[in-house]
Amino acid sequence: MKKTSLIILLLSLLLVISACSSGSSNQDNNVSDELPVFTVAQLAEYDGKDGRKAYVAIDGIVYDVSNVSAWNQGGHQGLQAGQVLSDEIKNSPHGTSVLSRLPKVGKME
Ligand code: HEM
């Protein structure tokens, strides 16, 4: 009787451990690993003009600014969407604090 209980306990433990490890690997797959990769040329297609989406890349991540009114037609303070703007945002009045509100849509090659 004691042996049976021990075996059941061990089997339950094994089940819990395998459930936990498969759960965490699923979570890992949901992070930036699944974002599409852009080349500089592909990014340039998302300039926000004539109804196109407006994307900008900062420190290797591509953000969607299409729905930001301050980025109307992909233009913003003399800048144009479809480009890598890592240095420009660091020299802007708001800095990188605005990025947390933007959808991440890709990463740079
Ligand atoms: C020379 C560089 C830049 C300057 C001088 C600048 C300046 C400004 C200013 C004055 C605003 C407020 C405008 C308004 O509310 O109408 C603003 C808003 C904003 N900027 Fe920039 N910016 C620069 C670069 C960038 C870059 C590279 C990004 C990249 C994503 C960016 C993202 C945003 C966003 C998302 C807002 C809207 C914030 C909100 O509505 O809360 N900016 N910027």
Boltz pocket constraint, residues with backbone or C-beta under 6 A from the ligand:
constraints:
  - pocket:
      binder: B
      contacts: [[A, 56], [A, 63], [A, 65], [A, 68], [A, 70], [A, 76], [A, 77], [A, 79], [A, 85], [A, 88], [A, 89], [A, 91], [A, 92], [A, 93], [A, 94], [A, 98], [A, 102]]
      max_distance: 6.0
